[in-house]
Amino acid sequence: MKGRGKGEREAAESMAIQALSYIASDGERLSRFLALTGIGPDEIRSAAAQPGFLIGVLEYLASDEALMIGFAAGAIAAALMTPKTGKQMRRELKRKASDLRDRVDEWTDQAGDFREKAAEFAGKAQDWADAAKERVGPLAKKFRS
């Protein structure tokens, strides 16, 4: 989130924490999250303190449409339960919808960046494996004969 204001970063972190709370509020959702991340139930608090964890929570949320819709529905319901005037509510809903669209766009961009980096890493790993094969191949032939 380089180049973003402190307020925007805090808002994104707050949303990620809310998303994690939503995930943790249901045993099945939490079990799936833990299984996919490889984090144990006892490790989730310490993992949450790691720099990339909250981004990972938002990416996880964005990767599952049903999960994201459920989370958004809960957030909208919470907003509707808060006493506000109609004008305030419409303004807040419009702003939250715009923020959500912006965040989904950011997540999509970040996911694309991660995919590119993973593909680049996979290419390098393949190059290393090929180079190792070339070096080890003659030695293996000598041992076989």
BELBEL-V644626 format. One record per pair of residues at least 6 apart in sequence whose C-alpha atoms are under 8 Angstrom apart, sorted by the first residue. I is the first residue (numbers start at 1). GAP is how many residues later the second one is. D is the distance in Angstrom with one decimal. If there is no record, write none. Layout:
i: [I,I]
gap: [GAP,GAP]
d: [D,D]
This chain:
i: [1,13,16,16,16,16,17,19,19,19,19,20,22,23,23,23,24,33,34,34,39,47,48,58,59,59,61,61,62,62,62,76,79,80]
gap: [8,41,38,39,41,42,37,38,39,42,52,37,49,6,7,10,6,27,6,7,8,6,6,49,48,52,6,7,6,42,45,17,10,9]
d: [6.9,6.6,5.6,7.3,6.2,5.7,7.2,7.2,7.2,7.3,6.8,6.6,6.6,5.4,5.4,7.6,4.9,7.9,6.2,7.2,7.7,6.5,6.7,7.6,6.3,7.5,6.2,5.5,6.1,7.1,7.3,7.8,7.9,7.5]
